[in-house]
Amino acid sequence: MPKRRKIKRNKVQIAKQDRIFYAIAFVVLLFLLVITGYPILYILSSAFSSRQAVISGRVFLFPVDFSLEGFEAVFEQKDVLIGYRNTIIYTVGGTLINVVITMLAAYAFSRKDWPMKNFMVMIFMFTMIFSGGMVPSYLLMRDLKLLNTPWAMLLPGALSIYNMTIARTFIQNNIPYELFEAARIDGCDDFRYFTHLVLPLSKAILAVLSLYYAVGHWNAYFNALIYLNNRNLYPLQVFLREILILNEFDNEAIIDEELMMVKQGMADLLRYALIVVSTAPILCMYPFVQRYFVKGVMIGSVKG
C-alpha cells in the first residue's frame, strides 16, 4: 500500500508540473502572438482607414473611417499593374523551373547506385559556401545574352542546394529503394519511375518547395535592379520601391503646415497600402500548404 501511495503521489506531482509548464508555455506563446500579430493587424487597419485617421493616430486595432484611398492611390500608378503582371509570370514560371530542377537533382542524389554521387555532392555543397560574386554573375548573364530578358529573373538561382538537400532527404526517408528495384524488374525506366511513382508520393515536399521558391520570386527585386533596364519587365517590388521613394519629401522645404500634414498623411497611408498589396498574395497561399510546412521543416532538420 505505501508503494502505491508513493506512485500515486508521484503521478500527481508530475501532473502538477505539467500544468505549470503548459501554463508558462501558453503565456509565452500568447506574448509572442501579440508582439508579432499586432503590427500586422495595425498595418491592415491603417491601410483601410482614412488619411486623417492615420495621421491623427486614431488607428489602434480596427480601421477608422473605412476608406480605400490608399489602394486607389497605389493602383492609379500604371506601373503597379505592369509589376503585378510581371511578378506573377516570374513567380509561376520561376517556381515551376525551380521545382522541376530541384526534384530531378534530388532524385539523382537519392539513388544508391550512382557511382559519382559522393563527388557530385562535394561539388554541389561547395557552391553553398563559395560563389563567383555579383560582377562575374553580371558578366555571365551578359555573355549569355540574358540581360533585359525575362530569363534574367527566372534562370539565376534555378537550383537551391539547401532545398535540393531537403527533397533528397524526403525521397530517401519516405520512398523505399525496394520500390525502385521492383519497378525495374517490371521494366520501368528512370523517367517513368520518377514521373509515375516519385512525384505522386512527394506531394508534401512539392508543396513546401513551391512555397519556398514562390516567396523568393515574389519578393525578388535585386536581380531586376542589376539585370533589367526595360521598365516593362520590372517586377512589382521594384515599382513599389520607386513609389515609396517618389513619395518621400523634405519637411523643411514645405512652409505650409497644413500641406505638410496632408502630404505626410498620404505618404503614411500609401506606405501601409503598399505593404498590404505586396504581401497579400503570398499570405493567401500559406493556408493551402500550411499542413505540409511543418513536415517539410522537420525533414530539413536532418540531412543524410
N, C-alpha and C positions, 0 to 999 in steps of 0.2 A: 504493500500500500504506500509506504513512504516514497518508493521509487516512482510509482505512478503519479503521486502528487508533485514530485520534482519535475517529471517530464511535462505535466500539465502546466506547472509554473513557468517552465522554460518556454513553452509554446505561447503562453500569454505575454511573456516578456518580449519574445520575438515579434509577435503581432503588434505590440505597442510600439516597438522600434520601427516596424514597417510603416505604421500610421504616421509616426513623426517624420520619417524620411519622405513619404508621399506628400505630406503637408508642406515640407520645406521645398520639395521639387515643384509642387504646384505654385507656391508663392514666387519662386524664382522664374518659372516659365511664364507666369502671368505678368511679372515685371518686364521680362524680355518682350512679351507680346505688346505691351503698352508702349514701350520706348521704340519699337520698330513699326508698330501698326499706326500709331498716332500721326507720324509725319506723312504717311500715305493717305490717311483719312483727311488730314489738313490740306494736302495738295489737291485732292479731289474736290473738297468743299470749296476751296478758293477758286479753282478753275470754273466752277459752276455758279460763282457769286458775282455780284456786280462790282464794277471798278471802285465805287465809293465804299462798299463794304470791305473790300480788301485793303484799301489804303487807310481806312479808319481803324483797322484792327478789330472789326466786329466778328470776323470769322473765327470760330473756335472748334466746333465739331461738325456742324452741318452747314450747307450752303445758306447764305443770307442774301435776300433779294435775288432769287434764282435768275441767272442770265447766261446766255451763250455768247456774250460779247467777245470773250477771249477766243473762242473757237472760230467765230466769224472772222476775227482779225487774222487768225492763222491761215484759214482756208481762202482768204482773199488773195493770198500770195499764190500765183500760178505755179511757182517753183515747188510748193509743198506737194501739189498733186503729181507733178513730174517725179519728185523724190519718192513719193509713195509707190508709184508705178515701178520705178527702178528698183527700189528696195524689195518689193515683193518678188520681182524677177530674180534679183540676186539671192534672196533668201531661199526661194523654192529651188531654183536651178543649182545654187551652190550647195545647199543641203543634200540634194539628190546626188550630186557628184561626190561629195564628202562621204556619204553613207555607202555608196557603191564601192568606192576605192577602199574605204576602211574595212568593210566586210570581206572584200576579196583578199586584202592583205592579212586580216585576222584569220581567215580560213587557211591560208597558206602556212602561216606560222603555227597554227594549231595541229598541223599534220606531223605525226611522229616519223614518217618515212621520208621526210625531206632532207637530203644529205647535206645541204648548205645552210641548214636552219640556224645553227649557232653563229656562224659567220655573219649571216644577214641580220640577225638580232643585234649583234655588236654594231654594225653599220647604222642601223636604224636608231639605236639608242644613242649613238654618238651625236646624231643631229638634234637630240633633245638638249644637249649641253652646249654645242658649238654651232654657230651659223655664220653665213657669209657677211651679214650686216645689210644695212639699208642701201648703200651705194652699189655694191655688187648685185643686189637684187634688182635695183633700178636698171642697171646696165643689161642684166639678163632679160628683163622684160622688154627693153628697147631692142635688143638684138633679135628677140623672138617676134617682133612687130606686134606686141600686145598692148602698147601704150594707147590710151584713148579708145579702147575697145571694152565691151562688157566682160571679156575674158580676163581682163586685169583684176576684176573683182571676184572671179569665180575660181581661177586656177591656183593662185598663190595660197598656200596653206590648205591644199585639197586633202591632205592626209595629216591628221593629228596622231603622233606616235602614242600619246597618252590614251586617246580614245581607242586606238587600234589595240593597245595592250588590254584595255578593259574588255573589248569584244573578243579578243583571243582567249582570255581567261574564261569568259562566259561559255564559249564554244567547248573549251576543254572540260569544263566542270559540268555542263548540262547536256552535252550531246556525246554519248559514249562512242569510243572509237570502234567498238564492235559493230555499231550500226553501219559505219563506212565499210567494214570488211564484209558484212552481209550484203550490202548494196553492190559491192564489187563482184561478189560471187554471182549475183543475179544479172551481171553485165551492165551495171550503171557506171557511166563515166563521171569524171570530176565535176563537169559543168552541170550535169543533170542532178547529181547528188547535192551540189551546192544550192541550186535553184529550187529543187523539189523537197529537200529534207532540211538542210541547214537553215535557210531563210525562214521557212514556216515555223521552225522551232525556236527562232531567235527574235520573236516579236517584241519581247521585253527590252532587249538591248537595242533593237532598232528604234524603239520609241525614245529611249534615253539618248542615243546618239543623235537622233533627229532634233531633240530639244537642245542639246549642247550646241550643235552646229547652227541651228536656226537662230538662236540667241546671238551667237557670234556674228553671223551675217547681218542680222537686223541692226546691231549696234556698230557695225564697221563703218569707219569714216577715214581712218588714217591712210589706208591704201588708195582711197579715192583722191585724197589730197596730193599723193605722190604720183599716181599713175594716170590721173584723168585731168584734162583741161577743158573738155567739152561739157558744158553745163547740162546738156540733155541726157548725160549719163550719170550725173551726180546722184548718190543715194539720199535718202531722207535726212539722215543725220547731218550731212554737210549743209543742206539748206536750212535746217533748224539752227545750226550753229551760226550761220550767216544772219538769220533773222534776229537772233539774240544780240549779236554784235551790233547790227544796224540800229537796234532799239535802245542801245546804251547812249547816254548823253551826259554832258558835263553840267552839274548843278550850278556851278559858279557862272556859267555862260548864260543862264536864264535869269532875267531880272524879275519878271512877273511871277510872284509866288504861287498864284492860283494855277497858272500854266504849268509851273514846275510840279505841282501836286497832281495835276491831271496826267502829265507825262509819266510821272513816277508810278501812279496807279495803273496806267495802261501797261507799262513795262512789267510790273509785277504780275498783273493778270495774264499777260501774254506768256510770261515765263511758266506759270502754273499750267496753262493750257498746252503749251509745248511739251511739257513733261508727260501729261496725260496722253497726248496724241502719239508721242514716240514710244510709249511703253505699253499702251493698252492692248495692241495685237498680241504681243508676246505673253502678257499676263493672261489673256484669254486662252492661249494654248496650254498653259500649265495644267489646268484641271484634267485635261484629257490624258496626260501622261504621268500624272502625279502618282498613281499606283505603281508605276514602273520605276519611278525616280529613286526611291529609297533602295530598291533592289539593285539598280544599276550602280549606285554609290557604294553599296556593300561589296558588289563584285569587284569594283576597282580598288578596294582596300587591300586585297590580297592579289598579288601579281605572280603568276607562275612562269 
